[in-house]
Amino acid sequence: MLKLLITLIQAIQPFLVPLCFVCAWGLMILLVWSVGSAIFDTLRRAQRMHQIPCADCAYFTKDYHLKCPVRPTIALSEEAIDCPDFCSVGGRNS
């Protein structure tokens, strides 16, 4: 039984080194791809979040209870990007 096992290991040994080499590089490529796509997605999401105009709006209260008295349900969310009630801080007549 032991001789059969030794013979089997010696028979597949020339294929093990290239197989392990390919598997190791494949894992490295997958790792780099995964990290790169995570960074790309994070940058794309950050660009989208920077389009939210609420912090520069005259109606923004900076109070976590009521962020916006005009449209409180969409304040500081992606839905507020094209808010029709946006008024820049210097543009409101008071």
Secondary structure as GFF3:
##gff-version 3
##sequence-region A 1 94
A	DSSP	alpha_helix	2	49	.	.	.	ID=ss1
A	DSSP	three_ten_helix	54	56	.	.	.	ID=ss2
A	DSSP	three_ten_helix	78	82	.	.	.	ID=ss3
A	DSSP	three_ten_helix	89	91	.	.	.	ID=ss4
###
